[in-house]
Amino acid sequence: VQLQASGGGLVQAGGSLRLYCAASGIIRRPNVMGWYRQAPGKQRELVASVTSGGSANYADPVKVRFTVSRDNAKNTVYLQMDNLKPEDTAVYYCMVKDFRSEFWGQGTQVTVSS
């Protein structure tokens, strides 16, 4: 399984970005697709995830501002990020995991200027 993430960039505080991650290969179900982020000097942390059944989970700092969704037919997961803050600046990684395996994308940089 390979994951290809895109959609990162530079945006001013209060702006929006939409991240995309397409998975290729055979993905078992049920599974979870989601996004993590890692800021400089910090550990990688969960941002949001969504199961193949549609249940979403969010980290407290992004609740209300971010929305995770997926298209099972396309094996694609999205992250709509609104009202971005400078503290959201990080490399964002997409992932997919099933009962046996876990796969990660290459990361996409999100930079929010104040």
DRENRO-344706 format. One record per residue: residue number from 1; residue in three letters; x negated, y, z negated of N, C-alpha, C in turn. Coordinates in Angstrom, 3 decimals, always signed. Layout:
// residues N
- k_r_n_px_n_py_n_pz_ca_px_ca_py_ca_pz_c_px_c_py_c_pz
- NUM_ALA_X_Y_Z_X_Y_Z_X_Y_Z $
...
This chain:
// residues 114
- k_r_n_px_n_py_n_pz_ca_px_ca_py_ca_pz_c_px_c_py_c_pz
- 1_VAL_-0.845_-1.189_+0.000_+0.000_+0.000_+0.000_-0.883_+1.243_+0.000 $
- 2_GLN_-0.569_+2.174_+0.880_-1.284_+3.446_+0.924_-0.294_+4.582_+0.728 $
- 3_LEU_-0.733_+5.600_-0.007_+0.098_+6.764_-0.286_-0.554_+8.007_+0.311 $
- 4_GLN_+0.233_+8.795_+0.994_-0.259_+10.016_+1.615_+0.538_+11.187_+1.064 $
- 5_ALA_-0.139_+12.040_+0.292_+0.526_+13.189_-0.312_+0.220_+14.451_+0.479 $
- 6_SER_+1.173_+15.370_+0.486_+0.988_+16.658_+1.151_+1.907_+17.686_+0.525 $
- 7_GLY_+1.709_+18.948_+0.912_+2.609_+20.005_+0.465_+2.026_+20.946_-0.566 $
- 8_GLY_+0.829_+20.668_-1.052_+0.230_+21.572_-2.013_-0.204_+22.872_-1.367 $
- 9_GLY_-0.655_+23.811_-2.195_-1.120_+25.083_-1.673_-1.233_+26.117_-2.757 $
- 10_LEU_-1.356_+27.361_-2.318_-1.479_+28.508_-3.215_-0.178_+29.284_-3.206 $
- 11_VAL_+0.318_+29.581_-4.398_+1.574_+30.314_-4.507_+1.499_+31.246_-5.704 $
- 12_GLN_+2.229_+32.330_-5.660_+2.275_+33.246_-6.788_+3.222_+32.712_-7.863 $
- 13_ALA_+2.986_+33.134_-9.083_+3.861_+32.750_-10.184_+5.312_+33.121_-9.844 $
- 14_GLY_+6.208_+32.207_-10.159_+7.611_+32.389_-9.829_+8.004_+31.804_-8.486 $
- 15_GLY_+7.026_+31.402_-7.708_+7.296_+30.852_-6.389_+7.613_+29.372_-6.430 $
- 16_SER_+7.754_+28.780_-5.245_+8.144_+27.374_-5.118_+7.235_+26.642_-4.148 $
- 17_LEU_+7.103_+25.357_-4.383_+6.416_+24.459_-3.464_+7.162_+23.131_-3.465 $
- 18_ARG_+7.034_+22.391_-2.371_+7.629_+21.064_-2.296_+6.537_+20.080_-1.897 $
- 19_LEU_+6.332_+19.091_-2.712_+5.340_+18.061_-2.441_+6.014_+16.840_-1.829 $
- 20_TYR_+5.276_+16.183_-0.950_+5.765_+14.987_-0.272_+4.747_+13.864_-0.464 $
- 21_CYS_+5.235_+12.648_-0.559_+4.336_+11.509_-0.627_+5.001_+10.331_+0.052 $
- 22_ALA_+4.380_+9.864_+1.126_+4.903_+8.728_+1.872_+4.057_+7.502_+1.594 $
- 23_ALA_+4.717_+6.402_+1.296_+4.034_+5.143_+1.026_+4.197_+4.212_+2.214 $
- 24_SER_+3.098_+3.616_+2.613_+3.144_+2.629_+3.694_+2.751_+1.271_+3.144 $
- 25_GLY_+3.306_+0.220_+3.736_+3.041_-1.112_+3.243_+4.265_-1.680_+2.549 $
- 26_ILE_+4.106_-2.855_+1.998_+5.219_-3.539_+1.357_+5.265_-3.165_-0.124 $
- 27_ILE_+6.377_-2.589_-0.526_+6.562_-2.183_-1.916_+7.690_-3.011_-2.509 $
- 28_ARG_+7.371_-3.681_-3.596_+8.377_-4.526_-4.240_+9.387_-3.652_-4.987 $
- 29_ARG_+10.567_-4.198_-5.122_+11.587_-3.533_-5.933_+12.014_-4.477_-7.032 $
- 30_PRO_+12.316_-3.933_-8.231_+12.368_-2.488_-8.519_+10.981_-1.870_-8.649 $
- 31_ASN_+10.914_-0.565_-8.464_+9.643_+0.124_-8.616_+9.889_+1.538_-9.116 $
- 32_VAL_+8.819_+2.185_-9.434_+8.857_+3.581_-9.868_+7.907_+4.367_-8.979 $
- 33_MET_+8.371_+5.482_-8.466_+7.507_+6.414_-7.734_+7.471_+7.716_-8.517 $
- 34_GLY_+6.351_+8.381_-8.482_+6.301_+9.606_-9.259_+5.065_+10.428_-9.007 $
- 35_TRP_+4.938_+11.442_-9.827_+3.854_+12.416_-9.706_+3.174_+12.605_-11.050 $
- 36_TYR_+1.852_+12.642_-10.997_+1.017_+13.016_-12.126_+0.207_+14.236_-11.703 $
- 37_ARG_-0.362_+14.903_-12.673_-1.245_+16.020_-12.356_-2.427_+16.037_-13.304 $
- 38_GLN_-3.500_+16.622_-12.816_-4.704_+16.744_-13.626_-5.311_+18.120_-13.413 $
- 39_ALA_-5.331_+18.890_-14.481_-5.955_+20.207_-14.446_-7.422_+20.067_-14.846 $
- 40_PRO_-8.262_+21.024_-14.461_-9.687_+20.947_-14.812_-9.894_+20.809_-16.314 $
- 41_GLY_-10.683_+19.832_-16.712_-10.988_+19.637_-18.122_-9.898_+18.957_-18.923 $
- 42_LYS_-8.836_+18.539_-18.243_-7.724_+17.901_-18.957_-7.487_+16.495_-18.425 $
- 43_GLN_-6.771_+15.713_-19.201_-6.429_+14.370_-18.776_-5.273_+14.407_-17.787 $
- 44_ARG_-5.203_+13.357_-16.976_-4.088_+13.230_-16.065_-2.814_+13.009_-16.870 $
- 45_GLU_-1.735_+13.692_-16.467_-0.493_+13.597_-17.209_+0.686_+13.385_-16.270 $
- 46_LEU_+1.697_+12.727_-16.777_+2.906_+12.511_-16.003_+3.636_+13.838_-15.797 $
- 47_VAL_+4.102_+14.052_-14.583_+4.942_+15.206_-14.282_+6.400_+14.755_-14.184 $
- 48_ALA_+6.648_+13.805_-13.298_+8.007_+13.310_-13.110_+7.955_+11.986_-12.370 $
- 49_SER_+8.954_+11.159_-12.607_+9.033_+9.879_-11.915_+10.492_+9.553_-11.645 $
- 50_VAL_+10.699_+8.641_-10.688_+12.057_+8.224_-10.343_+12.012_+6.755_-9.955 $
- 51_THR_+12.957_+5.995_-10.484_+13.002_+4.571_-10.176_+13.668_+4.335_-8.825 $
- 52_SER_+13.522_+3.115_-8.322_+14.171_+2.774_-7.064_+15.691_+2.799_-7.218 $
- 53_GLY_+16.178_+2.771_-8.465_+17.612_+2.891_-8.704_+18.084_+4.323_-8.864 $
- 54_GLY_+17.130_+5.262_-8.883_+17.490_+6.675_-8.912_+17.398_+7.358_-10.269 $
- 55_SER_+16.921_+6.675_-11.285_+16.782_+7.297_-12.592_+15.497_+8.113_-12.648 $
- 56_ALA_+15.637_+9.382_-13.042_+14.505_+10.300_-13.067_+14.055_+10.580_-14.491 $
- 57_ASN_+12.775_+10.867_-14.621_+12.166_+11.183_-15.909_+11.224_+12.359_-15.701 $
- 58_TYR_+11.234_+13.312_-16.643_+10.430_+14.522_-16.506_+9.618_+14.781_-17.764 $
- 59_ALA_+8.438_+15.328_-17.579_+7.683_+15.840_-18.705_+8.350_+17.123_-19.196 $
- 60_ASP_+8.279_+17.351_-20.493_+8.965_+18.517_-21.067_+8.585_+19.848_-20.409 $
- 61_PRO_+7.305_+20.096_-20.089_+6.946_+21.398_-19.528_+7.583_+21.707_-18.170 $
- 62_VAL_+8.057_+20.692_-17.473_+8.578_+20.937_-16.124_+10.077_+20.728_-16.015 $
- 63_LYS_+10.694_+20.281_-17.107_+12.140_+20.086_-17.071_+12.817_+21.380_-16.653 $
- 64_VAL_+13.868_+21.264_-15.878_+14.654_+22.374_-15.356_+13.983_+23.007_-14.131 $
- 65_ARG_+12.648_+23.137_-14.156_+11.958_+23.824_-13.054_+11.634_+22.884_-11.889 $
- 66_PHE_+11.357_+21.618_-12.176_+10.958_+20.664_-11.134_+12.069_+19.642_-10.913 $
- 67_THR_+12.169_+19.147_-9.676_+13.121_+18.095_-9.345_+12.424_+17.019_-8.531 $
- 68_VAL_+12.486_+15.777_-9.005_+11.905_+14.657_-8.279_+13.030_+13.902_-7.581 $
- 69_SER_+12.753_+13.449_-6.369_+13.734_+12.678_-5.613_+12.987_+11.710_-4.706 $
- 70_ARG_+13.711_+10.782_-4.116_+13.065_+9.810_-3.235_+14.034_+9.362_-2.159 $
- 71_ASP_+13.442_+8.885_-1.080_+14.191_+8.295_+0.015_+13.693_+6.858_+0.126 $
- 72_ASN_+14.486_+5.916_-0.345_+14.046_+4.519_-0.361_+13.824_+3.972_+1.050 $
- 73_ALA_+14.628_+4.425_+1.981_+14.491_+3.934_+3.360_+13.157_+4.343_+3.962 $
- 74_LYS_+12.635_+5.484_+3.515_+11.370_+5.995_+4.044_+10.205_+5.767_+3.080 $
- 75_ASN_+10.482_+5.159_+1.923_+9.433_+4.980_+0.895_+8.713_+6.302_+0.620 $
- 76_THR_+9.475_+7.349_+0.467_+8.925_+8.683_+0.257_+9.467_+9.272_-1.035 $
- 77_VAL_+8.583_+9.928_-1.760_+8.988_+10.623_-2.984_+8.664_+12.099_-2.816 $
- 78_TYR_+9.531_+12.939_-3.354_+9.402_+14.389_-3.233_+9.334_+15.015_-4.625 $
- 79_LEU_+8.708_+16.176_-4.677_+8.710_+16.956_-5.906_+8.966_+18.408_-5.536 $
- 80_GLN_+10.147_+18.879_-5.845_+10.494_+20.290_-5.638_+10.097_+21.053_-6.897 $
- 81_MET_+9.220_+22.018_-6.736_+8.708_+22.774_-7.867_+9.137_+24.223_-7.731 $
- 82_ASP_+9.953_+24.683_-8.640_+10.451_+26.057_-8.638_+9.946_+26.805_-9.863 $
- 83_ASN_+9.975_+28.128_-9.772_+9.530_+28.970_-10.882_+8.163_+28.512_-11.396 $
- 84_LEU_+7.240_+28.370_-10.484_+5.920_+27.885_-10.845_+5.185_+28.858_-11.741 $
- 85_LYS_+4.380_+28.291_-12.632_+3.612_+29.077_-13.592_+2.119_+28.786_-13.398 $
- 86_PRO_+1.252_+29.702_-13.806_-0.184_+29.444_-13.669_-0.616_+28.142_-14.335 $
- 87_GLU_+0.039_+27.755_-15.401_-0.326_+26.510_-16.092_+0.067_+25.260_-15.314 $
- 88_ASP_+0.783_+25.432_-14.216_+1.089_+24.296_-13.341_-0.061_+24.003_-12.377 $
- 89_THR_-1.066_+24.855_-12.365_-2.211_+24.650_-11.480_-2.916_+23.349_-11.822 $
- 90_ALA_-3.065_+22.487_-10.812_-3.668_+21.177_-11.016_-3.739_+20.458_-9.678 $
- 91_VAL_-4.423_+19.332_-9.684_-4.325_+18.394_-8.570_-3.171_+17.453_-8.882 $
- 92_TYR_-2.256_+17.335_-7.937_-1.079_+16.496_-8.130_-1.269_+15.181_-7.370 $
- 93_TYR_-1.033_+14.092_-8.068_-1.201_+12.760_-7.506_+0.147_+12.042_-7.481 $
- 94_CYS_+0.436_+11.397_-6.371_+1.631_+10.564_-6.335_+1.235_+9.111_-6.614 $
- 95_MET_+2.195_+8.345_-7.082_+1.939_+6.962_-7.416_+3.188_+6.138_-7.213 $
- 96_VAL_+2.973_+4.846_-7.068_+4.073_+3.900_-7.041_+3.618_+2.659_-7.793 $
- 97_LYS_+4.507_+2.137_-8.611_+4.170_+0.908_-9.331_+5.379_-0.010_-9.399 $
- 98_ASP_+5.062_-1.317_-9.294_+6.102_-2.309_-9.482_+5.682_-3.192_-10.643 $
- 99_PHE_+6.261_-4.363_-10.782_+5.965_-5.192_-11.946_+4.555_-5.756_-11.918 $
- 100_ARG_+3.898_-5.681_-10.756_+2.585_-6.297_-10.645_+1.464_-5.304_-10.334 $
- 101_SER_+1.751_-4.273_-9.564_+0.689_-3.422_-9.030_+0.995_-1.944_-9.224 $
- 102_GLU_-0.046_-1.160_-9.070_+0.057_+0.287_-9.169_-0.837_+0.895_-8.104 $
- 103_PHE_-0.308_+1.874_-7.367_-1.049_+2.493_-6.276_-1.006_+4.010_-6.428 $
- 104_TRP_-2.094_+4.652_-6.011_-2.219_+6.106_-6.150_-2.582_+6.754_-4.823 $
- 105_GLY_-2.072_+7.962_-4.639_-2.438_+8.757_-3.495_-3.697_+9.556_-3.788 $
- 106_GLN_-4.133_+10.333_-2.813_-5.419_+11.021_-2.902_-5.352_+12.341_-3.646 $
- 107_GLY_-4.183_+12.857_-3.922_-4.074_+14.120_-4.630_-3.931_+15.304_-3.702 $
- 108_THR_-3.167_+16.270_-4.148_-3.002_+17.517_-3.406_-3.081_+18.676_-4.394 $
- 109_GLN_-3.831_+19.706_-4.037_-4.083_+20.821_-4.948_-2.910_+21.790_-4.959 $
- 110_VAL_-2.484_+22.147_-6.150_-1.482_+23.192_-6.342_-2.130_+24.282_-7.198 $
- 111_THR_-2.142_+25.497_-6.669_-2.726_+26.621_-7.391_-1.681_+27.714_-7.510 $
- 112_VAL_-1.431_+28.151_-8.733_-0.438_+29.185_-8.999_-1.166_+30.404_-9.553 $
- 113_SER_-1.086_+31.504_-8.842_-1.753_+32.728_-9.264_-0.802_+33.583_-10.090 $
- 114_SER_-1.374_+34.307_-11.030_-0.547_+35.151_-11.913_-0.370_+36.544_-11.348 $
